[in-house]
Structures are given as C-alpha cells and as structure tokens.
C-alpha cells in the first residue's frame, strides 16, 4: 500500500512518516501543489496512493484545495479505487471539519499533534488495519 503525506512542518512530516512506515510505502511533500503533482505522477505510473494525509493549512495551496483537485483527477479514472483522505490540522474548527468532508470528501479528520494511537484508530476505521 502507498501513502502520501502532505505537511509543511518538518516535525509533522517526520512523525507521520515514522508512524506509517510499518504499513505503507510513504512519500512526503511540503504543500498542496506538490501533493497534486505527486498524486498525478502516481496515477500516471499506475501506482496510485491508497491513503492521503493532508494538512489543511499549507503554503502555496492548502490541503482542502489540493484534495478537491485530487478528487477531480480521480473522477477521470472511474475504474480505479479512490484514495482515503485523512485531513490534519492544528485547528479544532467545526467549519473546517465540515468543509473537509463536504468539499473534499475526506474520509477522516485528526487534530494535531497527531498521536500514533489516534492515527491507528482512524486507519482501523478506514480498513487499513484489521486487528
């Protein structure tokens, strides 16, 4: 399985990569623009991502806009499964949560700092962990 982490803070990227490395082949980008490019490249290679972890607030392009563009790309390939998307943010803001689920069709939402147990609980809900 493959995962894409889009996070602008170094420590956040490092922590998420370490947590996910036991379950996924992990690629890391620093903003939404790079996330869209990485997603596009993965699809062109025939090796799409199964999981996206998108920070909502990033420079150049935020996570919500990136996820909307990714969902648009997925619609162009209706036979392929859609990636599950977990949004991450330091903001515990109900409006942002609603926008994540409505506009970007997010699969889940995690408030930072991301703890391993919380992340793995979300991965269980999404079917990536069966135990």
N, C-alpha and C positions, 0 to 999 in steps of 0.2 A: 504494500500500500504506500501511497505517496501523500505527503502533506506539504502545504505551503504556508509559511509563517510570514505575515506582513506586519512589521513592528518597527517603529522609528527609534526606539530606545535600545541601546546595546544590551543592557542587562535583561530587558524583557525578551529580546531575541535569543539570548544565551539560555535563559531559564526554560523557555518554551522548547527550544531545540533539545536540550538535555532531557526534559520530560518525555518528549515524543520519540526520541531516537530508538527506544526499545520496541516501538510498534510500527514506525513509519520510516521511509526514506524521506528526509526533511530537506527542503530548500527554503532559503531565507531571503527576504527582500526588505528594503527600508522604507518604502512608501507605496501608495496605491497605484501609481503609474507603473512601477516595477512589478507589482502584483499582477496587473492586467497583462503586461508583456510576458511574464513568466507563465501565466495561465495559457496564453495564446500559443507560446512555444511548446508547452507540454502537450496541448491538443494536436498541434501540427506534427509532433513526434509520435503521436499515438500512445502517449503515456500520460493521460490526464491525472490531475490531482483528485484524491478521494476526500481530502479534508483541507479546508482553508481556515486559518486563524487570522482574522483581520482586526487590527487595531482601528478603532473608529476615527480617532484624531491623528492624522499623519500629514506631513508636508506634501506639497505638490498635488496630491489627490487623496482625499480622505477614504477611509475604508468603506463607507456606505456607497460612495460613487463608484469605487473600484468594484464592489460586489454587484452593483447594478450593471456595469459593463460586462462583467464576467457572466452574469445570468443571461444577458443578451447574446453573448457568444455561444452559450450552451444551447439556446433556442435554435441556433443554426445547425445543430447536430442532435436532432431529436432522438436518435437511436442510442446515444451514449447516456450513461447514468450521470445525474447532476452531482456535483461536489457538495458535501455537507459543509456548512459555514458556521463557525463559532466567532462571534464578534467579541472583542475585548476592549475594555475602556476603564479609565480611572474614574469616570463619571457614573454615578448611580442615578441616572436621569430617566424617568419613565418615558418621556417623549422620544428620547434616543432609542430606547428599547423598542418601542412601537414602530418607529421608522425602520429599524434594523429588520424586524420581522415582516413588516408590510412592504417596504420599498425594495429591500434586498433579498427577501425570502430567506433570512437567516435561519439556521437550524437551532441555534442556541446563543447564549449571552453569558459572558463571565466578567465580573468586576475585578479589576486589578487591586492588589497584587494577586497574580494567578498562583494558586496553591495546587500542588500535584494531586491531592485528593479531590479537589473540586473539578479540575480538568478531567481526571479519570472518570468521575461520576458523569460528566457530560458525554465523554466518549462511550460510556456504557449505554446511556440513553440513545445514542446515535447508532449503536450496534457495532462499534469498533472493538469493544471488549465484551467477551461473553461470560466471563467468570463472575 
